[in-house]
Amino acid sequence: MNIIPAIDIIDGRNVRLKQGDYDQRTAMKRTPEEAIRFYSGFRQVGRIHIVDLMGALKQDAQESTVIEKLKSQTDLPLQIGGGLRNMETIRQYDRIGIDYFILGTKAILDTDWLKEAVREFPGRIFVGTDARENDIYVNGWTENSDITIDEYIREIEGLDIAGIIYTDINKDGMNQGPNFENTRRINELTRHKVIASGGVRNKEDLDKLGALGVRDAIVGKASHNDSFWRDIK
């Protein structure tokens, strides 16, 4: 299993939200800089997931300076999401050495734009499908796109993307485990790599995802606990 620990940033601070609610944020014990150095020491970590939370909400990148500093502190690949709404923002992140770009709202609502981005950065774009039940939500998880995961996967199946990140919003930050059933179903719907996100608690959850054929998992809240890393060694 490829573990992808998450660093979520607001105003330069490392935080976690509950079910994507910006009013329910918890400060993490490590700063973003401390966290990225900590995660970089584990062999199970293949890359690190960083989200500019206010960028997602305000529809424009807010933390590019912090993210550039984080990039300088690890040799691991970084995947960046939050506020990537135009090609210039993606190019800016490319110039500072970011490896993968997570496109959410704009890519969901404008697949022609997504195709343009994929043509310029083939194999380097993850599409973020953040859902309640089967409905994809956008703009920092605040609005229903009225597009289902099934519809969207059919539309992007032929694109040269790096993969699909599936987050069950109702599971995120709740310490209840991932949505195994929907993760399995989505993995069977597409030829693309599916990355599980939201609710991963422990090694048992990772093993269960692996048994479903899902080999990549973003770990948020649990990745801040030392006990999580002791258990997976």
Accessible surface in RSA format (square Angstrom, percent):
REM  Atomic radii and reference values for relative SASA: ProtOr
REM  Chains: A
REM  Algorithm: Lee & Richards
REM  Probe-radius: 1.40
REM  Slices: 20
REM RES _ NUM      All-atoms   Total-Side   Main-Chain    Non-polar    All polar
REM                ABS   REL    ABS   REL    ABS   REL    ABS   REL    ABS   REL
RES MET A   1    81.84  42.4  19.05  12.6  62.80 149.5  22.33  19.0  59.52  78.9
RES ASN A   2    38.01  26.2  32.27  31.2   5.74  13.8  23.49  56.5  14.53  14.0
RES ILE A   3     3.99   2.3   3.99   3.0   0.00   0.0   3.99   2.9   0.00   0.0
RES ILE A   4     0.00   0.0   0.00   0.0   0.00   0.0   0.00   0.0   0.00   0.0
RES PRO A   5     0.00   0.0   0.00   0.0   0.00   0.0   0.00   0.0   0.00   0.0
RES ALA A   6     1.79   1.6   1.79   2.8   0.00   0.0   1.79   2.5   0.00   0.0
RES ILE A   7     0.00   0.0   0.00   0.0   0.00   0.0   0.00   0.0   0.00   0.0
RES ASP A   8    13.00   9.1  13.00  12.9   0.00   0.0   0.14   0.3  12.85  12.8
RES ILE A   9     0.00   0.0   0.00   0.0   0.00   0.0   0.00   0.0   0.00   0.0
RES ILE A  10     5.33   3.0   4.03   3.0   1.30   3.1   4.03   2.9   1.30   3.5
RES ASP A  11   100.80  70.6  75.83  75.5  24.96  59.0  24.30  57.2  76.50  76.3
RES GLY A  12    26.28  32.4   0.00   N/A  26.28  32.4  12.04  33.0  14.25  31.9
RES ARG A  13   154.65  64.9 152.47  77.7   2.19   5.2  53.16  72.7 101.49  61.5
RES ASN A  14     4.91   3.4   0.71   0.7   4.20  10.1   0.71   1.7   4.20   4.1
RES VAL A  15     6.93   4.6   6.93   6.3   0.00   0.0   6.93   6.0   0.00   0.0
RES ARG A  16    17.68   7.4  16.53   8.4   1.14   2.7   4.46   6.1  13.21   8.0
RES LEU A  17    11.40   6.3   6.99   5.0   4.41  11.1   8.70   6.1   2.70   7.3
RES LYS A  18    84.68  41.3  83.89  51.5   0.79   1.9  31.50  28.4  53.17  56.6
RES GLN A  19    58.46  32.7  55.42  40.5   3.04   7.2   4.44   9.5  54.02  41.0
RES GLY A  20     9.04  11.1   0.00   N/A   9.04  11.1   2.99   8.2   6.05  13.5
RES ASP A  21    52.66  36.9  45.45  45.2   7.21  17.0  18.83  44.3  33.83  33.7
RES TYR A  22    28.02  13.1  24.17  13.8   3.85  10.0  22.56  17.0   5.45   6.7
RES ASP A  23   137.22  96.1 103.52 103.0  33.69  79.7  30.39  71.5 106.82 106.5
RES GLN A  24    83.32  46.6  72.79  53.2  10.54  25.1  31.88  67.9  51.44  39.0
RES ARG A  25   117.54  49.4  92.03  46.9  25.51  60.7  34.29  46.9  83.25  50.5
RES THR A  26    78.28  55.7  74.55  75.6   3.73   8.9  46.18  62.0  32.10  48.5
RES ALA A  27    78.50  72.2  55.86  86.2  22.64  51.5  55.86  78.7  22.64  60.0
RES MET A  28    30.17  15.6  13.68   9.1  16.50  39.3  11.28   9.6  18.89  25.0
RES LYS A  29   136.17  66.4  93.68  57.5  42.49 101.2  77.64  69.9  58.54  62.4
RES ARG A  30    36.15  15.2  35.35  18.0   0.80   1.9  11.21  15.3  24.94  15.1
RES THR A  31    64.67  46.0  60.45  61.3   4.23  10.1  61.56  82.7   3.11   4.7
RES PRO A  32     2.75   2.0   2.75   2.5   0.00   0.0   2.75   2.3   0.00   0.0
RES GLU A  33    34.19  19.6  34.19  25.9   0.00   0.0  12.40  24.0  21.79  17.8
RES GLU A  34    77.49  44.5  72.53  54.9   4.96  11.8  23.73  45.9  53.75  43.9
RES ALA A  35     0.03   0.0   0.03   0.1   0.00   0.0   0.03   0.0   0.00   0.0
RES ILE A  36     0.00   0.0   0.00   0.0   0.00   0.0   0.00   0.0   0.00   0.0
RES ARG A  37   125.39  52.6 110.22  56.2  15.17  36.1  53.99  73.8  71.39  43.3
RES PHE A  38    53.19  26.6  41.00  25.4  12.20  31.7  50.22  30.5   2.97   8.5
RES TYR A  39     0.67   0.3   0.67   0.4   0.00   0.0   0.07   0.1   0.59   0.7
RES SER A  40    41.46  35.0  17.26  23.0  24.20  55.7  17.54  37.3  23.93  33.5
RES GLY A  41    68.08  84.0   0.00   N/A  68.08  84.0  35.40  97.2  32.67  73.2
RES PHE A  42    31.48  15.8  24.85  15.4   6.64  17.3  27.68  16.8   3.81  10.9
RES ARG A  43   201.84  84.7 160.82  82.0  41.01  97.7  83.96 114.7 117.88  71.4
RES GLN A  44    27.59  15.4  18.02  13.2   9.57  22.8  21.78  46.4   5.81   4.4
RES VAL A  45     6.08   4.0   0.00   0.0   6.08  14.7   0.07   0.1   6.01  16.3
RES GLY A  46    32.84  40.5   0.00   N/A  32.84  40.5  23.72  65.1   9.12  20.4
RES ARG A  47    17.93   7.5  17.93   9.1   0.00   0.0   1.98   2.7  15.95   9.7
RES ILE A  48     0.00   0.0   0.00   0.0   0.00   0.0   0.00   0.0   0.00   0.0
RES HIS A  49    17.02   9.3  17.02  11.8   0.00   0.0   6.13   6.3  10.89  12.7
RES ILE A  50     0.00   0.0   0.00   0.0   0.00   0.0   0.00   0.0   0.00   0.0
RES VAL A  51    26.17  17.2  26.17  23.7   0.00   0.0  26.17  22.7   0.00   0.0
RES ASP A  52     0.00   0.0   0.00   0.0   0.00   0.0   0.00   0.0   0.00   0.0
RES LEU A  53    17.68   9.8  17.68  12.7   0.00   0.0  17.68  12.4   0.00   0.0
RES MET A  54    32.42  16.8  32.42  21.5   0.00   0.0  31.48  26.8   0.94   1.2
RES GLY A  55     0.00   0.0   0.00   N/A   0.00   0.0   0.00   0.0   0.00   0.0
RES ALA A  56    18.93  17.4  17.99  27.8   0.94   2.1  18.93  26.7   0.00   0.0
RES LEU A  57    64.01  35.6  52.00  37.2  12.02  30.2  52.00  36.5  12.02  32.3
RES LYS A  58   123.04  60.0  97.45  59.8  25.59  60.9  56.58  50.9  66.47  70.8
RES GLN A  59    90.16  50.4  78.43  57.3  11.73  27.9  11.36  24.2  78.81  59.8
RES ASP A  60    71.28  49.9  70.83  70.5   0.44   1.0  20.09  47.3  51.19  51.0
RES ALA A  61    22.49  20.7   6.93  10.7  15.56  35.4   6.93   9.8  15.56  41.2
RES GLN A  62    80.49  45.0  46.01  33.6  34.48  82.1  11.81  25.1  68.68  52.1
RES GLU A  63    12.83   7.4  11.33   8.6   1.50   3.6   1.90   3.7  10.93   8.9
RES SER A  64    25.18  21.3  23.71  31.6   1.47   3.4   2.65   5.6  22.53  31.6
RES THR A  65   111.97  79.6 106.81 108.3   5.16  12.3  75.07 100.8  36.90  55.8
RES VAL A  66    32.07  21.1  30.15  27.3   1.92   4.6  32.07  27.9   0.00   0.0
RES ILE A  67     0.00   0.0   0.00   0.0   0.00   0.0   0.00   0.0   0.00   0.0
RES GLU A  68    88.89  51.0  87.13  65.9   1.75   4.2  20.71  40.1  68.17  55.7
RES LYS A  69   110.02  53.7 103.45  63.5   6.57  15.6  61.56  55.4  48.46  51.6
RES LEU A  70     0.00   0.0   0.00   0.0   0.00   0.0   0.00   0.0   0.00   0.0
RES LYS A  71    41.36  20.2  37.55  23.0   3.82   9.1  26.03  23.4  15.33  16.3
RES SER A  72    91.73  77.5  49.79  66.4  41.95  96.6  50.12 106.7  41.61  58.3
RES GLN A  73    53.08  29.7  31.02  22.7  22.06  52.5  22.57  48.0  30.51  23.1
RES THR A  74    15.15  10.8   0.01   0.0  15.13  36.1   6.77   9.1   8.37  12.7
RES ASP A  75   153.51 107.5 118.86 118.3  34.65  81.9  41.62  98.0 111.89 111.6
RES LEU A  76    35.84  20.0  35.72  25.6   0.12   0.3  35.84  25.2   0.00   0.0
RES PRO A  77    44.62  32.5  43.36  39.5   1.27   4.6  44.41  36.7   0.22   1.4
RES LEU A  78     0.00   0.0   0.00   0.0   0.00   0.0   0.00   0.0   0.00   0.0
RES GLN A  79     0.12   0.1   0.12   0.1   0.00   0.0   0.00   0.0   0.12   0.1
RES ILE A  80     0.00   0.0   0.00   0.0   0.00   0.0   0.00   0.0   0.00   0.0
RES GLY A  81     2.68   3.3   0.00   N/A   2.68   3.3   2.68   7.4   0.00   0.0
RES GLY A  82    12.88  15.9   0.00   N/A  12.88  15.9   4.48  12.3   8.41  18.8
RES GLY A  83     4.04   5.0   0.00   N/A   4.04   5.0   0.00   0.0   4.04   9.0
RES LEU A  84     5.15   2.9   0.74   0.5   4.42  11.1   0.74   0.5   4.42  11.9
RES ARG A  85    38.36  16.1  32.12  16.4   6.24  14.9  16.16  22.1  22.20  13.5
RES ASN A  86    63.37  43.7  62.38  60.3   0.99   2.4  31.98  77.0  31.39  30.3
RES MET A  87    14.90   7.7  12.28   8.1   2.62   6.2  12.28  10.4   2.62   3.5
RES GLU A  88    90.17  51.8  88.36  66.8   1.81   4.3  60.14 116.3  30.03  24.5
RES THR A  89    10.66   7.6   9.48   9.6   1.18   2.8   1.54   2.1   9.12  13.8
RES ILE A  90     0.00   0.0   0.00   0.0   0.00   0.0   0.00   0.0   0.00   0.0
RES ARG A  91    82.21  34.5  82.09  41.8   0.12   0.3  26.11  35.7  56.10  34.0
RES GLN A  92    68.49  38.3  68.44  50.0   0.05   0.1  14.59  31.1  53.90  40.9
RES TYR A  93     1.17   0.5   1.17   0.7   0.00   0.0   1.17   0.9   0.00   0.0
RES ASP A  94    50.48  35.4  41.07  40.9   9.42  22.3   0.05   0.1  50.44  50.3
RES ARG A  95   156.17  65.6 118.91  60.6  37.26  88.7  71.84  98.2  84.33  51.1
RES ILE A  96    39.24  22.3  20.06  14.9  19.18  46.2  28.23  20.3  11.00  29.9
RES GLY A  97    34.82  42.9   0.00   N/A  34.82  42.9  29.23  80.2   5.58  12.5
RES ILE A  98     1.37   0.8   0.00   0.0   1.37   3.3   0.00   0.0   1.37   3.7
RES ASP A  99    41.94  29.4  35.79  35.6   6.15  14.5   9.89  23.3  32.05  32.0
RES TYR A 100    60.42  28.2  60.42  34.4   0.00   0.0  12.42   9.3  48.00  59.2
RES PHE A 101     0.00   0.0   0.00   0.0   0.00   0.0   0.00   0.0   0.00   0.0
RES ILE A 102    17.44   9.9  15.20  11.3   2.23   5.4  15.20  10.9   2.23   6.1
RES LEU A 103     0.26   0.1   0.14   0.1   0.13   0.3   0.26   0.2   0.00   0.0
RES GLY A 104    22.08  27.2   0.00   N/A  22.08  27.2  14.12  38.7   7.96  17.8
RES THR A 105    17.33  12.3  10.42  10.6   6.91  16.5   3.87   5.2  13.46  20.4
RES LYS A 106    65.60  32.0  63.03  38.7   2.57   6.1  18.88  17.0  46.72  49.8
RES ALA A 107     0.00   0.0   0.00   0.0   0.00   0.0   0.00   0.0   0.00   0.0
RES ILE A 108     4.53   2.6   1.12   0.8   3.42   8.2   1.12   0.8   3.42   9.3
RES LEU A 109    98.80  55.0  64.91  46.4  33.89  85.2  66.83  46.9  31.97  86.0
RES ASP A 110    49.22  34.5  45.22  45.0   4.00   9.5  16.11  37.9  33.11  33.0
RES THR A 111    18.88  13.4  15.29  15.5   3.59   8.5   3.81   5.1  15.07  22.8
RES ASP A 112   103.24  72.3  96.81  96.4   6.43  15.2  30.09  70.8  73.15  73.0
RES TRP A 113    22.38   9.0  18.50   9.0   3.88   9.1  18.56   9.9   3.82   6.2
RES LEU A 114     0.00   0.0   0.00   0.0   0.00   0.0   0.00   0.0   0.00   0.0
RES LYS A 115    73.04  35.6  72.02  44.2   1.02   2.4  27.95  25.2  45.09  48.0
RES GLU A 116    71.60  41.1  70.53  53.4   1.07   2.6  22.48  43.5  49.12  40.1
RES ALA A 117     0.00   0.0   0.00   0.0   0.00   0.0   0.00   0.0   0.00   0.0
RES VAL A 118     8.52   5.6   8.28   7.5   0.23   0.6   8.28   7.2   0.23   0.6
RES ARG A 119   173.22  72.7 145.44  74.1  27.78  66.1  78.44 107.2  94.78  57.4
RES GLU A 120    76.39  43.9  49.79  37.7  26.61  63.3  34.26  66.3  42.14  34.4
RES PHE A 121    12.15   6.1  10.99   6.8   1.16   3.0  12.05   7.3   0.10   0.3
RES PRO A 122    73.05  53.2  60.63  55.3  12.42  45.2  60.79  50.2  12.27  76.2
RES GLY A 123    30.14  37.2   0.00   N/A  30.14  37.2  18.75  51.4  11.40  25.5
RES ARG A 124    68.44  28.7  68.44  34.9   0.00   0.0  34.52  47.2  33.91  20.6
RES ILE A 125     0.24   0.1   0.24   0.2   0.00   0.0   0.24   0.2   0.00   0.0
RES PHE A 126     3.19   1.6   3.19   2.0   0.00   0.0   3.19   1.9   0.00   0.0
RES VAL A 127     0.00   0.0   0.00   0.0   0.00   0.0   0.00   0.0   0.00   0.0
RES GLY A 128     5.73   7.1   0.00   N/A   5.73   7.1   4.07  11.2   1.65   3.7
RES THR A 129     0.12   0.1   0.12   0.1   0.00   0.0   0.07   0.1   0.05   0.1
RES ASP A 130    27.54  19.3  27.33  27.2   0.21   0.5   0.00   0.0  27.54  27.5
RES ALA A 131     0.47   0.4   0.12   0.2   0.35   0.8   0.12   0.2   0.35   0.9
RES ARG A 132    68.14  28.6  66.81  34.1   1.33   3.2  24.69  33.7  43.45  26.3
RES GLU A 133   134.75  77.4 124.22  94.0  10.53  25.1  58.74 113.6  76.01  62.1
RES ASN A 134    43.98  30.3  42.75  41.3   1.23   3.0  26.57  64.0  17.40  16.8
RES ASP A 135    51.00  35.7  51.00  50.8   0.00   0.0   1.82   4.3  49.18  49.0
RES ILE A 136     0.26   0.1   0.26   0.2   0.00   0.0   0.26   0.2   0.00   0.0
RES TYR A 137    45.61  21.3  41.61  23.7   4.00  10.4  13.30  10.0  32.31  39.8
RES VAL A 138     6.74   4.4   3.91   3.5   2.83   6.8   6.74   5.9   0.00   0.0
RES ASN A 139    18.90  13.0  18.79  18.2   0.11   0.3   4.04   9.7  14.86  14.4
RES GLY A 140    11.18  13.8   0.00   N/A  11.18  13.8   5.44  14.9   5.74  12.9
RES TRP A 141    52.82  21.2  46.10  22.3   6.72  15.8  38.46  20.5  14.36  23.3
RES THR A 142    79.28  56.4  45.62  46.2  33.66  80.2  47.47  63.8  31.81  48.1
RES GLU A 143    90.12  51.7  85.85  65.0   4.26  10.1  31.62  61.2  58.49  47.8
RES ASN A 144    59.46  41.0  38.01  36.7  21.45  51.6  17.74  42.7  41.72  40.3
RES SER A 145    15.94  13.5   0.00   0.0  15.94  36.7   3.83   8.2  12.11  17.0
RES ASP A 146   124.06  86.9  94.09  93.7  29.97  70.9  34.64  81.5  89.42  89.2
RES ILE A 147    41.58  23.7  41.53  30.9   0.04   0.1  41.53  29.9   0.04   0.1
RES THR A 148    37.22  26.5  37.22  37.7   0.00   0.0  34.71  46.6   2.51   3.8
RES ILE A 149     0.06   0.0   0.06   0.0   0.00   0.0   0.06   0.0   0.00   0.0
RES ASP A 150    30.12  21.1  28.97  28.8   1.16   2.7  11.63  27.4  18.49  18.4
RES GLU A 151    81.79  47.0  74.90  56.7   6.89  16.4  26.24  50.8  55.55  45.4
RES TYR A 152     1.23   0.6   0.85   0.5   0.39   1.0   1.23   0.9   0.00   0.0
RES ILE A 153     3.90   2.2   3.90   2.9   0.00   0.0   3.90   2.8   0.00   0.0
RES ARG A 154   167.15  70.2 143.55  73.2  23.60  56.2  74.41 101.7  92.73  56.2
RES GLU A 155    95.24  54.7  72.66  55.0  22.58  53.8  29.83  57.7  65.40  53.4
RES ILE A 156     0.05   0.0   0.05   0.0   0.00   0.0   0.05   0.0   0.00   0.0
RES GLU A 157    46.31  26.6  46.31  35.0   0.00   0.0  39.26  75.9   7.05   5.8
RES GLY A 158    70.22  86.6   0.00   N/A  70.22  86.6  36.47 100.1  33.75  75.6
RES LEU A 159    27.30  15.2  25.70  18.4   1.60   4.0  27.29  19.2   0.00   0.0
RES ASP A 160    80.44  56.3  74.52  74.2   5.92  14.0  31.18  73.4  49.27  49.1
RES ILE A 161    13.30   7.6   0.00   0.0  13.30  32.1   0.00   0.0  13.30  36.1
RES ALA A 162    21.30  19.6   3.93   6.1  17.37  39.5  10.22  14.4  11.08  29.3
RES GLY A 163     0.16   0.2   0.00   N/A   0.16   0.2   0.16   0.4   0.00   0.0
RES ILE A 164     0.02   0.0   0.02   0.0   0.00   0.0   0.02   0.0   0.00   0.0
RES ILE A 165     5.38   3.1   5.38   4.0   0.00   0.0   5.38   3.9   0.00   0.0
RES TYR A 166     2.37   1.1   2.37   1.3   0.00   0.0   2.03   1.5   0.34   0.4
RES THR A 167     6.23   4.4   6.23   6.3   0.00   0.0   1.28   1.7   4.95   7.5
RES ASP A 168     8.60   6.0   8.58   8.5   0.01   0.0   1.40   3.3   7.20   7.2
RES ILE A 169     0.00   0.0   0.00   0.0   0.00   0.0   0.00   0.0   0.00   0.0
RES ASN A 170    54.49  37.6  51.07  49.4   3.42   8.2  19.94  48.0  34.55  33.4
RES LYS A 171    53.22  26.0  53.22  32.7   0.00   0.0  19.25  17.3  33.98  36.2
RES ASP A 172    13.44   9.4  13.44  13.4   0.00   0.0   0.00   0.0  13.44  13.4
RES GLY A 173     9.66  11.9   0.00   N/A   9.66  11.9   3.93  10.8   5.72  12.8
RES MET A 174    54.66  28.3  39.30  26.0  15.36  36.6  42.58  36.2  12.08  16.0
RES ASN A 175   103.73  71.5  85.13  82.3  18.60  44.8  19.05  45.8  84.68  81.8
RES GLN A 176    99.24  55.5  81.02  59.2  18.22  43.4  26.56  56.5  72.67  55.1
RES GLY A 177     0.45   0.6   0.00   N/A   0.45   0.6   0.45   1.2   0.00   0.0
RES PRO A 178     6.63   4.8   2.29   2.1   4.34  15.8   2.29   1.9   4.34  27.0
RES ASN A 179    36.20  25.0  31.60  30.5   4.60  11.1   4.29  10.3  31.91  30.8
RES PHE A 180    32.52  16.3  29.49  18.3   3.04   7.9  29.60  17.9   2.92   8.4
RES GLU A 181   106.81  61.3 101.54  76.8   5.27  12.6  63.54 122.9  43.27  35.3
RES ASN A 182    18.83  13.0  18.33  17.7   0.50   1.2   6.58  15.8  12.24  11.8
RES THR A 183     2.07   1.5   2.07   2.1   0.00   0.0   0.00   0.0   2.07   3.1
RES ARG A 184    66.77  28.0  66.76  34.0   0.01   0.0  27.41  37.5  39.36  23.9
RES ARG A 185    66.42  27.9  65.97  33.6   0.46   1.1  47.79  65.3  18.63  11.3
RES ILE A 186     0.06   0.0   0.06   0.0   0.00   0.0   0.06   0.0   0.00   0.0
RES ASN A 187    35.48  24.5  27.43  26.5   8.06  19.4   0.09   0.2  35.39  34.2
RES GLU A 188   123.24  70.8  86.09  65.1  37.15  88.4  45.43  87.9  77.80  63.5
RES LEU A 189    78.47  43.7  53.15  38.0  25.32  63.6  56.57  39.7  21.91  59.0
RES THR A 190    15.78  11.2   0.00   0.0  15.78  37.6   3.45   4.6  12.33  18.6
RES ARG A 191   158.12  66.4 117.07  59.7  41.05  97.7  69.92  95.6  88.20  53.5
RES HIS A 192    12.33   6.7   5.09   3.5   7.24  18.5   3.92   4.0   8.41   9.8
RES LYS A 193    99.11  48.3  82.18  50.4  16.93  40.3  55.70  50.1  43.40  46.2
RES VAL A 194     3.65   2.4   0.00   0.0   3.65   8.8   0.00   0.0   3.65   9.9
RES ILE A 195     0.10   0.1   0.10   0.1   0.00   0.0   0.10   0.1   0.00   0.0
RES ALA A 196     0.57   0.5   0.56   0.9   0.02   0.0   0.57   0.8   0.00   0.0
RES SER A 197    14.59  12.3   9.92  13.2   4.67  10.8   0.06   0.1  14.53  20.4
RES GLY A 198     5.90   7.3   0.00   N/A   5.90   7.3   2.01   5.5   3.90   8.7
RES GLY A 199    10.94  13.5   0.00   N/A  10.94  13.5   4.72  13.0   6.22  13.9
RES VAL A 200     9.27   6.1   0.15   0.1   9.12  22.0   0.15   0.1   9.12  24.7
RES ARG A 201    86.25  36.2  73.64  37.5  12.61  30.0  13.02  17.8  73.23  44.4
RES ASN A 202    45.49  31.4  45.07  43.6   0.42   1.0  13.09  31.5  32.40  31.3
RES LYS A 203    81.46  39.7  81.39  49.9   0.07   0.2  51.14  46.0  30.32  32.3
RES GLU A 204   119.78  68.8 113.39  85.8   6.38  15.2  64.37 124.5  55.41  45.2
RES ASP A 205     4.74   3.3   4.49   4.5   0.25   0.6   0.25   0.6   4.49   4.5
RES LEU A 206     7.00   3.9   6.16   4.4   0.84   2.1   6.31   4.4   0.69   1.9
RES ASP A 207    77.07  54.0  65.01  64.7  12.06  28.5  32.32  76.1  44.75  44.6
RES LYS A 208   109.64  53.5 103.95  63.8   5.69  13.5  62.68  56.4  46.96  50.0
RES LEU A 209     0.00   0.0   0.00   0.0   0.00   0.0   0.00   0.0   0.00   0.0
RES GLY A 210    10.12  12.5   0.00   N/A  10.12  12.5   8.19  22.5   1.93   4.3
RES ALA A 211    91.36  84.0  46.91  72.4  44.46 101.1  59.66  84.0  31.71  84.0
RES LEU A 212    49.70  27.7  32.71  23.4  16.99  42.7  38.05  26.7  11.65  31.4
RES GLY A 213    36.89  45.5   0.00   N/A  36.89  45.5  21.28  58.4  15.61  35.0
RES VAL A 214     1.24   0.8   0.00   0.0   1.24   3.0   1.24   1.1   0.00   0.0
RES ARG A 215   147.89  62.1 144.44  73.6   3.45   8.2  56.86  77.7  91.04  55.2
RES ASP A 216     7.15   5.0   7.15   7.1   0.00   0.0   0.00   0.0   7.15   7.1
RES ALA A 217     0.00   0.0   0.00   0.0   0.00   0.0   0.00   0.0   0.00   0.0
RES ILE A 218     7.01   4.0   5.80   4.3   1.21   2.9   5.80   4.2   1.21   3.3
RES VAL A 219     0.04   0.0   0.00   0.0   0.04   0.1   0.04   0.0   0.00   0.0
RES GLY A 220    10.72  13.2   0.00   N/A  10.72  13.2   2.69   7.4   8.03  18.0
RES LYS A 221    96.09  46.9  92.35  56.7   3.74   8.9  54.03  48.6  42.06  44.8
RES ALA A 222     8.61   7.9   5.68   8.8   2.93   6.7   7.37  10.4   1.24   3.3
RES SER A 223     0.00   0.0   0.00   0.0   0.00   0.0   0.00   0.0   0.00   0.0
RES HIS A 224     8.04   4.4   6.26   4.4   1.78   4.6   6.06   6.2   1.99   2.3
RES ASN A 225    72.58  50.1  70.28  67.9   2.30   5.5  10.34  24.9  62.24  60.2
RES ASP A 226    56.15  39.3  51.41  51.2   4.75  11.2  18.94  44.6  37.21  37.1
RES SER A 227    52.88  44.7  51.24  68.4   1.63   3.8  28.99  61.7  23.89  33.5
RES PHE A 228     6.90   3.5   2.56   1.6   4.35  11.3   6.90   4.2   0.00   0.0
RES TRP A 229     4.14   1.7   4.14   2.0   0.00   0.0   4.14   2.2   0.00   0.0
RES ARG A 230   153.72  64.5 137.76  70.2  15.96  38.0  64.30  87.9  89.43  54.2
RES ASP A 231    85.57  59.9  68.66  68.3  16.90  40.0  17.35  40.8  68.22  68.0
RES ILE A 232    17.03   9.7   5.45   4.1  11.58  27.9   5.45   3.9  11.58  31.4
RES LYS A 233   161.81  78.9 114.43  70.2  47.39 112.8  77.50  69.8  84.31  89.8
END  Absolute sums over single chains surface
CHAIN  1 A     9836.7       7866.7       1969.9       4448.1       5388.6
END  Absolute sums over all chains
TOTAL          9836.7       7866.7       1969.9       4448.1       5388.6
